[in-house]
C-alpha cells in the first residue's frame, strides 16, 4: 500500500494502518460502522503478511467481506 497520504483507497475496502502506538490494525466497515482488528505487530513487513492472511482467512467471514470481490 502506498505510504503517500494523498492516495485514495476505494470506499469500503479493508486496509491496514499503523496507529499512534505503532501497532498495525486492519480497518473495515460493516453496516455503516467502522471496525478494526489488531494485526499484533509493529513491523510493516509482518503487518503486510498478516493482512494478506486476514483477507484470505478471516476477512471473508466478517460482515460479508470476500477476498475475491
C-alpha positions as CSV (number, residue, x, y, z in Angstrom):
1,X,0.0,0.0,0.0
2,X,1.4,3.4,-0.9
3,X,2.5,5.4,2.1
4,X,1.6,8.7,0.4
5,X,-1.3,10.2,2.3
6,X,-2.8,11.6,-0.9
7,X,-3.6,8.0,-2.1
8,X,-7.3,7.4,-2.1
9,X,-8.5,4.0,-1.1
10,X,-11.6,2.6,-2.7
11,X,-14.5,3.2,-0.3
12,X,-15.4,0.2,1.8
13,X,-12.2,-1.8,1.1
14,X,-10.3,-3.2,4.1
15,X,-6.9,-1.7,4.7
16,X,-4.2,-1.8,7.3
17,X,-2.5,1.1,9.0
18,X,-0.3,1.8,12.0
19,X,-1.9,3.5,15.0
20,X,-0.2,6.1,17.1
21,X,1.1,3.4,19.4
22,X,2.9,1.8,16.4
23,X,0.8,-1.3,16.2
24,X,-0.8,-2.1,12.9
25,X,-4.5,-2.6,12.6
26,X,-6.9,-3.8,9.9
27,X,-9.8,-1.3,9.3
28,X,-13.0,-2.0,7.5
29,X,-16.7,-1.0,7.7
30,X,-19.8,-3.1,8.3
31,X,-23.3,-1.7,8.2
32,X,-22.1,1.9,8.3
33,X,-19.9,1.1,11.3
34,X,-16.1,1.3,11.2
35,X,-14.3,-1.7,12.7
36,X,-10.7,-2.6,13.4
37,X,-8.7,-5.6,14.5
38,X,-5.1,-5.7,15.6
39,X,-2.5,-7.4,13.5
40,X,-0.4,-7.8,16.6
41,X,2.9,-6.3,15.2
42,X,4.8,-3.1,14.8
43,X,6.8,-4.3,11.8
44,X,5.3,-3.2,8.4
45,X,6.5,-6.3,6.5
46,X,4.9,-8.6,9.1
47,X,1.8,-6.5,9.1
48,X,1.5,-6.8,5.3
49,X,1.8,-10.6,5.6
50,X,-0.8,-10.8,8.4
51,X,-3.1,-8.5,6.5
52,X,-3.0,-10.8,3.5
53,X,-3.7,-13.8,5.7
54,X,-6.6,-11.9,7.4
55,X,-8.1,-11.2,3.9
56,X,-7.9,-14.8,2.9
57,X,-8.9,-16.5,6.1
58,X,-10.8,-14.1,8.4
59,X,-11.9,-11.2,6.2
60,X,-14.4,-13.2,4.1
61,X,-16.1,-14.4,7.3
62,X,-16.6,-10.9,8.8
63,X,-19.6,-8.9,7.7
64,X,-19.7,-10.2,4.1
65,X,-16.2,-9.1,3.1
66,X,-14.8,-11.5,0.5
67,X,-11.2,-11.6,-0.8
68,X,-12.3,-12.2,-4.4
69,X,-14.6,-9.3,-4.7
